[in-house]
Structure formats: C-alpha cells, structure tokens
Amino acid sequence: MLVPHVDEEELKAEGGKIPWGRLGSIEDIGKAAAFLASDAADYITGACLRVDGGFWLPRL
C-alpha cells in the first residue's frame, strides 16, 4: 500500500483523473532530477518543473 488508509482501487481511480492516466512514480521524479542534474539543463535557472502528469492542466 502506497498511502496509509487508502486502498489500491481508490488510488487507481484517482490516477485515472490525471491527464497522463496514472499516478506518478518514484521513477518519474528521478527522471526529472536526472535531467536537471544533466548538461541538458545547463541554462535552466529559477524555474518550477511540474512533474505531475498534467494534473494542473485546465479541465475542458
């Protein structure tokens, strides 16, 4: 169980509401951190990188 007092079916249902269709994983955060630590992110400063599967996208 990932979250105490919440069952797996509830978590799956919540993930289905996110535009990407699933909850984020530890690997998703790791990929973003690896990118920011790489030379590819050399010129990025003071930015907020949302790793949320589109959660903050406007709902139409």
HTML snippet that shows the backbone in 3Dmol.js (N, CA, C, O; Angstrom):
<script src="https://3Dmol.org/build/3Dmol-min.js"></script>
<div id="view" style="width:600px;height:400px;position:relative"></div>
<script>
const pdb = `
ATOM      1  N   MET A   1       0.843  -1.182   0.000  1.00  0.00           N
ATOM      2  CA  MET A   1       0.000   0.000   0.000  1.00  0.00           C
ATOM      3  C   MET A   1       0.890   1.248   0.000  1.00  0.00           C
ATOM      4  O   MET A   1       1.777   1.389   0.842  1.00  0.00           O
ATOM      5  N   LEU A   2       0.646   2.128  -0.933  1.00  0.00           N
ATOM      6  CA  LEU A   2       1.454   3.337  -1.066  1.00  0.00           C
ATOM      7  C   LEU A   2       1.075   4.424  -0.069  1.00  0.00           C
ATOM      8  O   LEU A   2       1.941   5.122   0.457  1.00  0.00           O
ATOM      9  N   VAL A   3      -0.219   4.563   0.187  1.00  0.00           N
ATOM     10  CA  VAL A   3      -0.704   5.606   1.074  1.00  0.00           C
ATOM     11  C   VAL A   3      -1.519   4.945   2.183  1.00  0.00           C
ATOM     12  O   VAL A   3      -2.457   4.200   1.899  1.00  0.00           O
ATOM     13  N   PRO A   4      -1.170   5.209   3.447  1.00  0.00           N
ATOM     14  CA  PRO A   4      -1.941   4.587   4.530  1.00  0.00           C
ATOM     15  C   PRO A   4      -3.423   4.961   4.453  1.00  0.00           C
ATOM     16  O   PRO A   4      -3.763   6.102   4.137  1.00  0.00           O
ATOM     17  N   HIS A   5      -4.284   4.017   4.736  1.00  0.00           N
ATOM     18  CA  HIS A   5      -5.737   4.219   4.815  1.00  0.00           C
ATOM     19  C   HIS A   5      -6.395   4.501   3.471  1.00  0.00           C
ATOM     20  O   HIS A   5      -7.534   4.967   3.435  1.00  0.00           O
ATOM     21  N   VAL A   6      -5.702   4.228   2.361  1.00  0.00           N
ATOM     22  CA  VAL A   6      -6.305   4.376   1.036  1.00  0.00           C
ATOM     23  C   VAL A   6      -6.028   3.067   0.291  1.00  0.00           C
ATOM     24  O   VAL A   6      -4.879   2.638   0.189  1.00  0.00           O
ATOM     25  N   ASP A   7      -7.082   2.440  -0.225  1.00  0.00           N
ATOM     26  CA  ASP A   7      -6.848   1.164  -0.898  1.00  0.00           C
ATOM     27  C   ASP A   7      -6.385   1.366  -2.343  1.00  0.00           C
ATOM     28  O   ASP A   7      -6.498   2.455  -2.905  1.00  0.00           O
ATOM     29  N   GLU A   8      -5.865   0.295  -2.919  1.00  0.00           N
ATOM     30  CA  GLU A   8      -5.282   0.356  -4.264  1.00  0.00           C
ATOM     31  C   GLU A   8      -6.296   0.789  -5.327  1.00  0.00           C
ATOM     32  O   GLU A   8      -5.950   1.536  -6.242  1.00  0.00           O
ATOM     33  N   GLU A   9      -7.531   0.331  -5.213  1.00  0.00           N
ATOM     34  CA  GLU A   9      -8.562   0.703  -6.191  1.00  0.00           C
ATOM     35  C   GLU A   9      -8.848   2.200  -6.157  1.00  0.00           C
ATOM     36  O   GLU A   9      -9.059   2.824  -7.197  1.00  0.00           O
ATOM     37  N   GLU A  10      -8.853   2.768  -4.960  1.00  0.00           N
ATOM     38  CA  GLU A  10      -9.059   4.211  -4.822  1.00  0.00           C
ATOM     39  C   GLU A  10      -7.911   4.983  -5.476  1.00  0.00           C
ATOM     40  O   GLU A  10      -8.139   5.974  -6.170  1.00  0.00           O
ATOM     41  N   LEU A  11      -6.685   4.526  -5.253  1.00  0.00           N
ATOM     42  CA  LEU A  11      -5.524   5.170  -5.859  1.00  0.00           C
ATOM     43  C   LEU A  11      -5.577   5.081  -7.379  1.00  0.00           C
ATOM     44  O   LEU A  11      -5.277   6.053  -8.072  1.00  0.00           O
ATOM     45  N   LYS A  12      -5.959   3.917  -7.897  1.00  0.00           N
ATOM     46  CA  LYS A  12      -6.062   3.736  -9.339  1.00  0.00           C
ATOM     47  C   LYS A  12      -7.106   4.685  -9.925  1.00  0.00           C
ATOM     48  O   LYS A  12      -6.886   5.287 -10.977  1.00  0.00           O
ATOM     49  N   ALA A  13      -8.235   4.815  -9.245  1.00  0.00           N
ATOM     50  CA  ALA A  13      -9.303   5.715  -9.708  1.00  0.00           C
ATOM     51  C   ALA A  13      -8.826   7.158  -9.728  1.00  0.00           C
ATOM     52  O   ALA A  13      -9.115   7.889 -10.675  1.00  0.00           O
ATOM     53  N   GLU A  14      -8.110   7.575  -8.712  1.00  0.00           N
ATOM     54  CA  GLU A  14      -7.579   8.940  -8.670  1.00  0.00           C
ATOM     55  C   GLU A  14      -6.576   9.159  -9.798  1.00  0.00           C
ATOM     56  O   GLU A  14      -6.579  10.211 -10.438  1.00  0.00           O
ATOM     57  N   GLY A  15      -5.726   8.178 -10.042  1.00  0.00           N
ATOM     58  CA  GLY A  15      -4.755   8.277 -11.134  1.00  0.00           C
ATOM     59  C   GLY A  15      -5.416   8.421 -12.486  1.00  0.00           C
ATOM     60  O   GLY A  15      -4.884   9.086 -13.375  1.00  0.00           O
ATOM     61  N   GLY A  16      -6.583   7.796 -12.649  1.00  0.00           N
ATOM     62  CA  GLY A  16      -7.315   7.893 -13.907  1.00  0.00           C
ATOM     63  C   GLY A  16      -7.844   9.283 -14.186  1.00  0.00           C
ATOM     64  O   GLY A  16      -8.184   9.589 -15.329  1.00  0.00           O
ATOM     65  N   LYS A  17      -7.925  10.130 -13.178  1.00  0.00           N
ATOM     66  CA  LYS A  17      -8.400  11.509 -13.345  1.00  0.00           C
ATOM     67  C   LYS A  17      -7.306  12.445 -13.849  1.00  0.00           C
ATOM     68  O   LYS A  17      -7.595  13.556 -14.291  1.00  0.00           O
ATOM     69  N   ILE A  18      -6.061  12.006 -13.785  1.00  0.00           N
ATOM     70  CA  ILE A  18      -4.922  12.808 -14.232  1.00  0.00           C
ATOM     71  C   ILE A  18      -4.793  12.645 -15.749  1.00  0.00           C
ATOM     72  O   ILE A  18      -4.926  11.526 -16.246  1.00  0.00           O
ATOM     73  N   PRO A  19      -4.538  13.719 -16.499  1.00  0.00           N
ATOM     74  CA  PRO A  19      -4.452  13.598 -17.950  1.00  0.00           C
ATOM     75  C   PRO A  19      -3.508  12.493 -18.442  1.00  0.00           C
ATOM     76  O   PRO A  19      -3.788  11.865 -19.462  1.00  0.00           O
ATOM     77  N   TRP A  20      -2.413  12.248 -17.748  1.00  0.00           N
ATOM     78  CA  TRP A  20      -1.481  11.200 -18.166  1.00  0.00           C
ATOM     79  C   TRP A  20      -2.062   9.815 -17.898  1.00  0.00           C
ATOM     80  O   TRP A  20      -1.584   8.825 -18.452  1.00  0.00           O
ATOM     81  N   GLY A  21      -3.100   9.739 -17.046  1.00  0.00           N
ATOM     82  CA  GLY A  21      -3.818   8.500 -16.828  1.00  0.00           C
ATOM     83  C   GLY A  21      -3.327   7.627 -15.695  1.00  0.00           C
ATOM     84  O   GLY A  21      -3.803   6.504 -15.527  1.00  0.00           O
ATOM     85  N   ARG A  22      -2.380   8.127 -14.910  1.00  0.00           N
ATOM     86  CA  ARG A  22      -1.861   7.338 -13.791  1.00  0.00           C
ATOM     87  C   ARG A  22      -1.212   8.257 -12.770  1.00  0.00           C
ATOM     88  O   ARG A  22      -0.873   9.402 -13.068  1.00  0.00           O
ATOM     89  N   LEU A  23      -1.047   7.740 -11.576  1.00  0.00           N
ATOM     90  CA  LEU A  23      -0.313   8.477 -10.553  1.00  0.00           C
ATOM     91  C   LEU A  23       1.170   8.455 -10.897  1.00  0.00           C
ATOM     92  O   LEU A  23       1.642   7.557 -11.594  1.00  0.00           O
ATOM     93  N   GLY A  24       1.890   9.438 -10.409  1.00  0.00           N
ATOM     94  CA  GLY A  24       3.323   9.492 -10.633  1.00  0.00           C
ATOM     95  C   GLY A  24       4.054   8.440  -9.812  1.00  0.00           C
ATOM     96  O   GLY A  24       3.525   7.910  -8.835  1.00  0.00           O
ATOM     97  N   SER A  25       5.272   8.154 -10.228  1.00  0.00           N
ATOM     98  CA  SER A  25       6.086   7.155  -9.547  1.00  0.00           C
ATOM     99  C   SER A  25       7.399   7.778  -9.082  1.00  0.00           C
ATOM    100  O   SER A  25       7.735   8.904  -9.449  1.00  0.00           O
ATOM    101  N   ILE A  26       8.112   7.042  -8.288  1.00  0.00           N
ATOM    102  CA  ILE A  26       9.438   7.474  -7.848  1.00  0.00           C
ATOM    103  C   ILE A  26      10.335   7.666  -9.069  1.00  0.00           C
ATOM    104  O   ILE A  26      11.144   8.593  -9.111  1.00  0.00           O
ATOM    105  N   GLU A  27      10.189   6.796 -10.051  1.00  0.00           N
ATOM    106  CA  GLU A  27      10.996   6.891 -11.269  1.00  0.00           C
ATOM    107  C   GLU A  27      10.717   8.188 -12.026  1.00  0.00           C
ATOM    108  O   GLU A  27      11.630   8.776 -12.605  1.00  0.00           O
ATOM    109  N   ASP A  28       9.462   8.636 -12.026  1.00  0.00           N
ATOM    110  CA  ASP A  28       9.118   9.895 -12.698  1.00  0.00           C
ATOM    111  C   ASP A  28       9.881  11.063 -12.077  1.00  0.00           C
ATOM    112  O   ASP A  28      10.403  11.918 -12.792  1.00  0.00           O
ATOM    113  N   ILE A  29       9.943  11.095 -10.755  1.00  0.00           N
ATOM    114  CA  ILE A  29      10.686  12.148 -10.063  1.00  0.00           C
ATOM    115  C   ILE A  29      12.173  12.011 -10.344  1.00  0.00           C
ATOM    116  O   ILE A  29      12.861  13.006 -10.571  1.00  0.00           O
ATOM    117  N   GLY A  30      12.668  10.779 -10.329  1.00  0.00           N
ATOM    118  CA  GLY A  30      14.084  10.528 -10.596  1.00  0.00           C
ATOM    119  C   GLY A  30      14.509  10.988 -11.981  1.00  0.00           C
ATOM    120  O   GLY A  30      15.595  11.541 -12.151  1.00  0.00           O
ATOM    121  N   LYS A  31      13.647  10.756 -12.976  1.00  0.00           N
ATOM    122  CA  LYS A  31      13.966  11.191 -14.348  1.00  0.00           C
ATOM    123  C   LYS A  31      14.072  12.712 -14.429  1.00  0.00           C
ATOM    124  O   LYS A  31      14.964  13.249 -15.087  1.00  0.00           O
ATOM    125  N   ALA A  32      13.154  13.398 -13.753  1.00  0.00           N
ATOM    126  CA  ALA A  32      13.204  14.865 -13.746  1.00  0.00           C
ATOM    127  C   ALA A  32      14.460  15.355 -13.034  1.00  0.00           C
ATOM    128  O   ALA A  32      15.112  16.289 -13.499  1.00  0.00           O
ATOM    129  N   ALA A  33      14.798  14.734 -11.916  1.00  0.00           N
ATOM    130  CA  ALA A  33      16.002  15.123 -11.170  1.00  0.00           C
ATOM    131  C   ALA A  33      17.257  14.853 -11.998  1.00  0.00           C
ATOM    132  O   ALA A  33      18.181  15.667 -12.012  1.00  0.00           O
ATOM    133  N   ALA A  34      17.290  13.715 -12.686  1.00  0.00           N
ATOM    134  CA  ALA A  34      18.446  13.392 -13.533  1.00  0.00           C
ATOM    135  C   ALA A  34      18.586  14.408 -14.659  1.00  0.00           C
ATOM    136  O   ALA A  34      19.696  14.825 -14.990  1.00  0.00           O
ATOM    137  N   PHE A  35      17.461  14.805 -15.247  1.00  0.00           N
ATOM    138  CA  PHE A  35      17.505  15.827 -16.294  1.00  0.00           C
ATOM    139  C   PHE A  35      18.077  17.133 -15.748  1.00  0.00           C
ATOM    140  O   PHE A  35      18.977  17.721 -16.349  1.00  0.00           O
ATOM    141  N   LEU A  36      17.552  17.584 -14.608  1.00  0.00           N
ATOM    142  CA  LEU A  36      18.022  18.851 -14.045  1.00  0.00           C
ATOM    143  C   LEU A  36      19.491  18.798 -13.652  1.00  0.00           C
ATOM    144  O   LEU A  36      20.169  19.825 -13.655  1.00  0.00           O
ATOM    145  N   ALA A  37      19.982  17.628 -13.319  1.00  0.00           N
ATOM    146  CA  ALA A  37      21.392  17.470 -12.952  1.00  0.00           C
ATOM    147  C   ALA A  37      22.295  17.290 -14.169  1.00  0.00           C
ATOM    148  O   ALA A  37      23.519  17.286 -14.039  1.00  0.00           O
ATOM    149  N   SER A  38      21.695  17.140 -15.351  1.00  0.00           N
ATOM    150  CA  SER A  38      22.480  16.880 -16.563  1.00  0.00           C
ATOM    151  C   SER A  38      22.883  18.178 -17.272  1.00  0.00           C
ATOM    152  O   SER A  38      22.396  19.262 -16.951  1.00  0.00           O
ATOM    153  N   ASP A  39      23.776  18.034 -18.234  1.00  0.00           N
ATOM    154  CA  ASP A  39      24.191  19.175 -19.051  1.00  0.00           C
ATOM    155  C   ASP A  39      23.042  19.712 -19.898  1.00  0.00           C
ATOM    156  O   ASP A  39      23.071  20.874 -20.304  1.00  0.00           O
ATOM    157  N   ALA A  40      22.037  18.892 -20.169  1.00  0.00           N
ATOM    158  CA  ALA A  40      20.888  19.329 -20.970  1.00  0.00           C
ATOM    159  C   ALA A  40      20.119  20.449 -20.275  1.00  0.00           C
ATOM    160  O   ALA A  40      19.431  21.222 -20.941  1.00  0.00           O
ATOM    161  N   ALA A  41      20.221  20.551 -18.959  1.00  0.00           N
ATOM    162  CA  ALA A  41      19.518  21.587 -18.200  1.00  0.00           C
ATOM    163  C   ALA A  41      20.461  22.725 -17.799  1.00  0.00           C
ATOM    164  O   ALA A  41      20.161  23.498 -16.890  1.00  0.00           O
ATOM    165  N   ASP A  42      21.582  22.815 -18.476  1.00  0.00           N
ATOM    166  CA  ASP A  42      22.644  23.771 -18.142  1.00  0.00           C
ATOM    167  C   ASP A  42      22.156  25.215 -18.012  1.00  0.00           C
ATOM    168  O   ASP A  42      22.654  25.952 -17.161  1.00  0.00           O
ATOM    169  N   TYR A  43      21.207  25.627 -18.823  1.00  0.00           N
ATOM    170  CA  TYR A  43      20.801  27.035 -18.865  1.00  0.00           C
ATOM    171  C   TYR A  43      19.496  27.287 -18.125  1.00  0.00           C
ATOM    172  O   TYR A  43      18.941  28.382 -18.213  1.00  0.00           O
ATOM    173  N   ILE A  44      19.004  26.308 -17.408  1.00  0.00           N
ATOM    174  CA  ILE A  44      17.752  26.462 -16.658  1.00  0.00           C
ATOM    175  C   ILE A  44      18.063  27.026 -15.277  1.00  0.00           C
ATOM    176  O   ILE A  44      18.853  26.456 -14.525  1.00  0.00           O
ATOM    177  N   THR A  45      17.433  28.149 -14.955  1.00  0.00           N
ATOM    178  CA  THR A  45      17.591  28.743 -13.626  1.00  0.00           C
ATOM    179  C   THR A  45      16.243  29.255 -13.139  1.00  0.00           C
ATOM    180  O   THR A  45      15.456  29.780 -13.926  1.00  0.00           O
ATOM    181  N   GLY A  46      15.979  29.109 -11.873  1.00  0.00           N
ATOM    182  CA  GLY A  46      14.785  29.683 -11.255  1.00  0.00           C
ATOM    183  C   GLY A  46      13.469  29.228 -11.847  1.00  0.00           C
ATOM    184  O   GLY A  46      12.497  29.983 -11.840  1.00  0.00           O
ATOM    185  N   ALA A  47      13.418  28.022 -12.352  1.00  0.00           N
ATOM    186  CA  ALA A  47      12.189  27.523 -12.961  1.00  0.00           C
ATOM    187  C   ALA A  47      11.517  26.504 -12.050  1.00  0.00           C
ATOM    188  O   ALA A  47      12.167  25.833 -11.248  1.00  0.00           O
ATOM    189  N   CYS A  48      10.218  26.408 -12.194  1.00  0.00           N
ATOM    190  CA  CYS A  48       9.445  25.392 -11.476  1.00  0.00           C
ATOM    191  C   CYS A  48       9.103  24.298 -12.480  1.00  0.00           C
ATOM    192  O   CYS A  48       8.400  24.543 -13.461  1.00  0.00           O
ATOM    193  N   LEU A  49       9.592  23.119 -12.237  1.00  0.00           N
ATOM    194  CA  LEU A  49       9.340  21.996 -13.129  1.00  0.00           C
ATOM    195  C   LEU A  49       8.261  21.118 -12.505  1.00  0.00           C
ATOM    196  O   LEU A  49       8.499  20.446 -11.502  1.00  0.00           O
ATOM    197  N   ARG A  50       7.087  21.129 -13.101  1.00  0.00           N
ATOM    198  CA  ARG A  50       5.983  20.315 -12.573  1.00  0.00           C
ATOM    199  C   ARG A  50       6.131  18.886 -13.094  1.00  0.00           C
ATOM    200  O   ARG A  50       6.181  18.652 -14.302  1.00  0.00           O
ATOM    201  N   VAL A  51       6.198  17.961 -12.187  1.00  0.00           N
ATOM    202  CA  VAL A  51       6.234  16.546 -12.539  1.00  0.00           C
ATOM    203  C   VAL A  51       4.931  15.962 -11.993  1.00  0.00           C
ATOM    204  O   VAL A  51       4.910  15.293 -10.960  1.00  0.00           O
ATOM    205  N   ASP A  52       3.839  16.239 -12.724  1.00  0.00           N
ATOM    206  CA  ASP A  52       2.514  15.913 -12.191  1.00  0.00           C
ATOM    207  C   ASP A  52       1.587  15.237 -13.205  1.00  0.00           C
ATOM    208  O   ASP A  52       0.389  15.118 -12.946  1.00  0.00           O
ATOM    209  N   GLY A  53       2.107  14.796 -14.342  1.00  0.00           N
ATOM    210  CA  GLY A  53       1.284  14.094 -15.311  1.00  0.00           C
ATOM    211  C   GLY A  53       0.173  14.936 -15.925  1.00  0.00           C
ATOM    212  O   GLY A  53      -0.784  14.399 -16.482  1.00  0.00           O
ATOM    213  N   GLY A  54       0.302  16.249 -15.823  1.00  0.00           N
ATOM    214  CA  GLY A  54      -0.714  17.146 -16.386  1.00  0.00           C
ATOM    215  C   GLY A  54      -1.807  17.516 -15.409  1.00  0.00           C
ATOM    216  O   GLY A  54      -2.832  18.070 -15.807  1.00  0.00           O
ATOM    217  N   PHE A  55      -1.604  17.218 -14.123  1.00  0.00           N
ATOM    218  CA  PHE A  55      -2.608  17.499 -13.100  1.00  0.00           C
ATOM    219  C   PHE A  55      -3.080  18.946 -13.143  1.00  0.00           C
ATOM    220  O   PHE A  55      -4.270  19.203 -12.961  1.00  0.00           O
ATOM    221  N   TRP A  56      -2.184  19.890 -13.376  1.00  0.00           N
ATOM    222  CA  TRP A  56      -2.534  21.315 -13.356  1.00  0.00           C
ATOM    223  C   TRP A  56      -3.051  21.833 -14.692  1.00  0.00           C
ATOM    224  O   TRP A  56      -3.328  23.026 -14.812  1.00  0.00           O
ATOM    225  N   LEU A  57      -3.191  20.970 -15.701  1.00  0.00           N
ATOM    226  CA  LEU A  57      -3.764  21.412 -16.962  1.00  0.00           C
ATOM    227  C   LEU A  57      -5.227  21.787 -16.768  1.00  0.00           C
ATOM    228  O   LEU A  57      -5.921  21.174 -15.956  1.00  0.00           O
ATOM    229  N   PRO A  58      -5.699  22.780 -17.499  1.00  0.00           N
ATOM    230  CA  PRO A  58      -7.120  23.157 -17.358  1.00  0.00           C
ATOM    231  C   PRO A  58      -8.018  22.004 -17.793  1.00  0.00           C
ATOM    232  O   PRO A  58      -7.721  21.316 -18.770  1.00  0.00           O
ATOM    233  N   ARG A  59      -9.088  21.800 -17.087  1.00  0.00           N
ATOM    234  CA  ARG A  59     -10.064  20.771 -17.444  1.00  0.00           C
ATOM    235  C   ARG A  59     -11.077  21.387 -18.402  1.00  0.00           C
ATOM    236  O   ARG A  59     -11.650  22.439 -18.118  1.00  0.00           O
ATOM    237  N   LEU A  60     -11.292  20.739 -19.518  1.00  0.00           N
ATOM    238  CA  LEU A  60     -12.245  21.258 -20.522  1.00  0.00           C
ATOM    239  C   LEU A  60     -13.566  20.555 -20.408  1.00  0.00           C
ATOM    240  O   LEU A  60     -14.491  20.853 -21.164  1.00  0.00           O
TER     241      LEU A  60
END
`;
const viewer = $3Dmol.createViewer("view");
viewer.addModel(pdb, "pdb");
viewer.setStyle({}, {cartoon: {color: "spectrum"}});
viewer.zoomTo();
viewer.render();
</script>
